[in-house]
Amino acid sequence: MVKAGFLNAPSHASKDKSWRSLWLSSGALSLALLGDALIYIVLPVNAEAFGVGLAWVGILLAANRIVRTFSYGMIAVLGERIGIRNLCILATVTAIVSTAMYGLVAGWAALLVARILWGLSYGALLLAALGYAASDRARTGSRVGVSRAIEQVGPLLALTVGAWLAGIVGPQEVFLYLALVSCIGALFALKLPRRIDKPPTPRADLPSALPKPDRLDILIFWMGFSIDGVFTMTVTIMLAEHIVLEMAMLLGGLFFAGRRVIEMVAAPLSGYIADRFGVRTPLTATSFLLVIGLGLVGLGWLYTGALAIVLARGALGTLIPAAVALFAPDAVLQSLARNQTWRDIGAAMGPLTTGFVLGSTTPENLHRVLAMIVLASLLWLLAWPTWRSR
């Protein structure tokens, strides 16, 4: 999926400039995420305002991940041909267009175009940020952690200020304001260095578009399905059953803002935790925490369960990649790419499935079922000989 040569590009200048490039590319990605972060909160409870039904809500929220999952290789080829800087500039512009479309168009067809455009934009921006993060090979871990922390700032603002603003200006109009703010990301991209000092290393062959998953991949698939898919789509709906719609959007935004804050802290520390204490114990504990959170939401303890889910999501987002790297020392990049592929597939199938089954069941029932599935996946992982041998 992800080309090794693209991510193993050399430093673009001095180390200071390399860190500057990291901040700029990560900042561009962070600001581009404004519209995508808010659409998950606004669209499920304002489907009529956007001219779509609930089933289409699930499809629209899943579309960008589906596109992204199978387009990383193509995006990497484009990046090698036009350069990381130009790829970042192009992606920030298309991200602005997709965010503006949320506020300007209605109906499933136009919104589907916007979501597909965003999926391609995010894939390009993510690869660009990783490319700059990997330019200093001696500090790749800390640089990726810093990049992920910066990435959370934009969504954090969207989920707090954006959710509040949506209740004032309207569920569609708010995206025009976010598109305007996202233009700053294009300025960041324009400040990136124009060329690299040395040609990139030869790229590796692309792995399969749908690689065979191992047991860690299965666990992260269900993590993506349950948290990034079902929980993300239904939390605002469950809140709206008890409080007014505007407050439900705001509180739903605060839930996800809390997740972003946790990830901002957890990402830079993830390498230290894995190296200092080992990855098995914290990964197992946080996976059990996810099971408990899903079960509590299923039993009607929404606030307590949501807190547990948010805490687990922040930790697992860093611990699972650390575990993947531990169990695949000879092909780390391809293993991480495979793991991310299955996470995205799960996160895409989650809202897609939810949109179709909510007519015949409740969000609480879905969370109870998912608690049992995630628990089974975790126990299957713990029984894996490879897990016990390293």
HELIX and SHEET records of a PDB file:
HELIX    1   1 ALA A    4  LEU A    7  1                                   4    
HELIX    2   2 LYS A   15  ALA A   32  1                                  18    
HELIX    3   3 LEU A   34  VAL A   42  1                                   9    
HELIX    4   4 GLU A   48  PHE A   50  5                                   3    
HELIX    5   5 LEU A   54  THR A   69  1                                  16    
HELIX    6   6 TYR A   72  ILE A   82  1                                  11    
HELIX    7   7 ILE A   84  LEU A  104  1                                  21    
HELIX    8   8 TRP A  108  ALA A  133  1                                  26    
HELIX    9   9 ARG A  137  ARG A  139  5                                   3    
HELIX   10  10 THR A  140  GLU A  151  1                                  12    
HELIX   11  11 VAL A  153  LEU A  157  1                                   5    
HELIX   12  12 ALA A  158  GLY A  162  3                                   5    
HELIX   13  13 ALA A  163  VAL A  169  1                                   7    
HELIX   14  14 VAL A  174  LEU A  190  1                                  17    
HELIX   15  15 ARG A  215  MET A  223  1                                   9    
HELIX   16  16 GLY A  224  PHE A  231  3                                   8    
HELIX   17  17 THR A  232  ALA A  240  1                                   9    
HELIX   18  18 LEU A  245  PHE A  277  1                                  33    
HELIX   19  19 ARG A  280  GLY A  298  1                                  19    
HELIX   20  20 LEU A  302  PHE A  327  1                                  26    
HELIX   21  21 VAL A  332  VAL A  357  1                                  26    
HELIX   22  22 PRO A  363  LEU A  382  1                                  20    
HELIX   23  23 PRO A  385  SER A  389  1                                   5    
END                                                                             
